[in-house]
Amino acid sequence: MEQTGKFSNGRAALGLLALVILAAAQLGAQLLASLPLMVGAPVWLGNVLAGVLYAALGVAGLLLLCGKGLRVTPEECRFAPVRLRPVWAASAVLMPALAAGALLCQPGHWQAGSAEDAAAVAAGAVFFFGAGTGIVEEAVFRGVLMTAVERRWNKTAAVLGPSLAFALLHVLGRELSFAGILQLLAAGTAVGLLFSLVAYESGTVWCGAAMHAVWNMVMIGGVLHIGPEPDGYALLNYVLDSASPLVTGGDFGVEASLPSIAVYLGFSALALVRLKRSKAFAHTA
């Protein structure tokens, strides 16, 4: 068996199958979760099932890819140990609180949403957009892809490459202006760098997964929507008066806004400080 040291180009390229697993897990989870709805199950239950199945199918597929394709252990892909450091647990709450707080300080007005099923919206926010998406995306980008790139090149490439890929993933399938694409790439790369640094500092994908999950629950889950236009799916809207893309996030939304980018960079600085103190990033960087 090939040693789990330096990867060849072909072996590293197998890491790209993680993106296929992500898409297949998401589609499979949504299809399976829709089955109970056909016999009258409540929508909230379907949303819970979709999130749980997304995480389960995604992690199972990625573990198989690591073991059979990349031939590395779960520990080497940072899937184990499953742990959450207090600093990043606190950061998971502080990040969306700071970004949303800054946006809510901007001129605007509150408006009720038109969503009729509050339980379904809340279940989707917590289980699908939050836990399911947070776990699978972190396992893909900060687990498999970061490991493959690091083993082929080095840690610096492993931080930068998957972070840019993470940003590009969010461009796909969206109708964005050129300026919107650039703003999204900047924001997506910045938050990707944050989660990559957290993965190195903590030695696990689970700290970043928790941060990612809580961020999604608050910022895009649908319980609260902040933007220049109200969202009919949301339970509550804060409609911004500003049309500046720096405030609204442009075509993508407030995740690409200046307050959000500032939060990403601020917590990235915290991760860098902690990395320098621990010297966890120095070897093979």
N, C-alpha and C positions, 0 to 999 in steps of 0.2 A: 504494500500500500504506500502511496506517495506520502511523504511527510508533510505535516501541516505547517510548513514554514513559508517560504516564498511561493506565491502562486504563479503559474504560467498564465499567459494571456487567455487561453481557452478556459482554464479553470476559473479565473476571475470573471470571465464573461458569463459563466453560469449564474452568477449573482443576479443578472438581469431577469432571470426567471422569477425572481421575487415580485416583480411588477405584474407578471402574468398571474401569479398566485393572488396578489391583492385584488385584481380585477375579478378573477374567478370567485374568490371568497365573497366579495361584495355582491356580485350577481347571484350566486348560489344562495346566500343568506336571504336576500330579498325575495327570491322565488319560493324558498321553503317557508319563509315567514308569512307569505301570502296565502298559503294553503288553509290555515285555520280561519282566515277571514272569509273564505268561500262557504264555510258552514256556520257563519254567524258570530265568530269570536270578535271581541271588541278590537278596535284599531290600536288601542294602547298596547294590548297584548302582542299584536303583530309587530309593533315597533320594538318592544322588549326582546322578542325572539330574534328579530333582524339583527339587533346589536350583539346579542349573545352569540348567535351563529356566526356572524361576521368575525368576531374575535376568535372563536373556537376554530373555525375552518381556516382562517388566515394563519394563526399560530401553528396549527397542525401541519399545514402545507409548508410553512417556512422551516419548521423543525426537520421535516423530511428532506427538504432541499439542503439544509446544512449538513445533515448526516450522510445522505446518499450522493449529493452532488458536490458540495464543497469539501466534504469529509472533514468537518470541524465539529466540535462539541457545542452543546447549547451555551456553555460558559464562554467559549471563544466568540460566539455571536452575541454575547451579553444578554442572553435570555435568562440566564441563571447567574447569581442568585436573584430571587424575586424579593426586592427590598425597596424601601422608600425612605430616603434620608430626610430628616426634619427640615433642613434648609430648603429642599426642593418641594416638600409638601407645603411649606409656607409660601414658597414662590408660586405654586400652582394657584393659590387663592389671590395672592397679591397682584400677579400679572394682569388678569382680566379686570380686577378691581381698579387698578391704576389707569389702564387704558380706557375702560368704560367711564370711570370717574372724570377723566380729562375731557372726553367727548361730551358727557352730560353737562359739563361746565360751558360748552359752546351754546350760543343762542339757538333756540329751537322751542318746540312745544310737544307735549305728550298727546298721544292719540291711541285710543283702544283699537286692538286688532279685530279682525272679523272671524278668527278661528273659533269654531263652535265646540271643539273637543279638546279641552285644556289638558286632560289626562294623556291624550295621544301626543300632543305637542311636547309635554314634559317628558314622556317616556322616550320619544325620539331624541330629544336633546340629551338626556342622560345616557341612554343605552346605545343608540346608533351613532349620532354625531359625536357624542362624548367618548364613552368607553370603547365602543367598537372601532371607530375611526382612529382614536388616539393610540390604542394598542397596536393595531395592524400597521398603521403608517410608521410608527416608531420601530416596530420590529423589522419592517422592510428596509427603511432608510438608515436607521442608526444601529440595526442589527446586522442583517445580511449584506446590504450594499457597502456599508462602512467597513465591515470585516473584509469583504472581497477586495476593495480598493486598497485598504491598508496592507493586506498581504501581498498584493501585486506591486504597490509603490511604497507609500509611507503614510504616516498619520496626518500630515498636512493635507495631502491629496484626499485622504479619507474624510476629512472635515469639509473640504471645499467641494469636491465632486458630487457627493450625494446631496449636499445642501442646494446646489444649483439644480440638480435633477428634481429635487423636491419642489422647487419653485416652478420648474418647467411643467411638472405634472399638473399643477393648478392652472396653467395656461390652457391646457388641452380642453377642447369642447366649449370654450367660452368666446363670446363675441366681444372682443376688446379692441380699443383703439391702440395705435402704436404707443402713445404715451401711457395708456393703461397697462400695456404689456410690460413696459419698462418699470413702472411703479410696482406692479405685481412681482416682477423678477427681483427687484430690490428688497421688497418686504419678505417674499418667500425665502430668498437666500439668507436674509438676516435671521429669520426664525429657525431656519434649518441649521445655521451655524450655532445658534443657541442650544438647540436640542443635541447637536453633535458634541459640543463641549460638555454638556451635562452628562451625556453618556460616558465620555472619557473620565470625567471627574468622579462619577458614582460607580463606574464599572458595570452598569446595568442599563437596559433600555427602559426599565419600569419607572424611573424618576421622570424621564422625559415623557413617557406615556401618560403619567398622571397630570403633568403640566399641560400637555396637549389636550387631554380629555376635558379638564376643567375649563380651559380656554374656549374650546368648541362649545361646551354646554352654555357658557355665558354669552359668547360673542356671535355664534351662528346657529345656536340650537332652536331659536324661534320663540323662546319665552320672552325675551326682550330683543327688539330690533332697533338698531341705531343707524340712521341713514337719511339722505335727502328726500326719500320717498317712503311712505309707509309700506309695510309688508303685510298683505292680507293673511298670510299663514301665521304671523306672530300673534302672541297674546297681548303684547303691549309694545307700542312704538314710541321712540323719541325721534321726531322728525327735525333734522338739522336745517337751520335757515341758510347756512353757508352752502355755496356751490363749489368751493375750492376743493380740488382733488386732494390737497394736503390734509384737509379736515375730513372729507367724506371717504377717502380712499379711492376715489375715481370709479372706474368701471367695475372694479372687483368688490369694493365695499370697505368697511372700516378696518378690516384686518390689514389693509395696505395703507392705512392713514398714517400721518406723521406721529400722532400719539402712540399708535401700536408699534411702529418701527422704533421709536424711542424706548419703549418698554423692552422690545427684543434686545436692543443693543445694551441697555442698562443691565439686564440680567445676564447677557453674554459676558459683560465685564466682570460680574460677580463670579461666574464660572471660571473665567481666566485667572482671576486672583486666587481662587481656591486650587486650580490646577497648578499654578506656580508654587504655591505653598506645599502641595503634596508631591510635586515633581512627577505627576502621573503621565504627563504628556511629553516629557523630555526624551524618553527612550524611543529611538527610531523616528523621531519627528522630522 
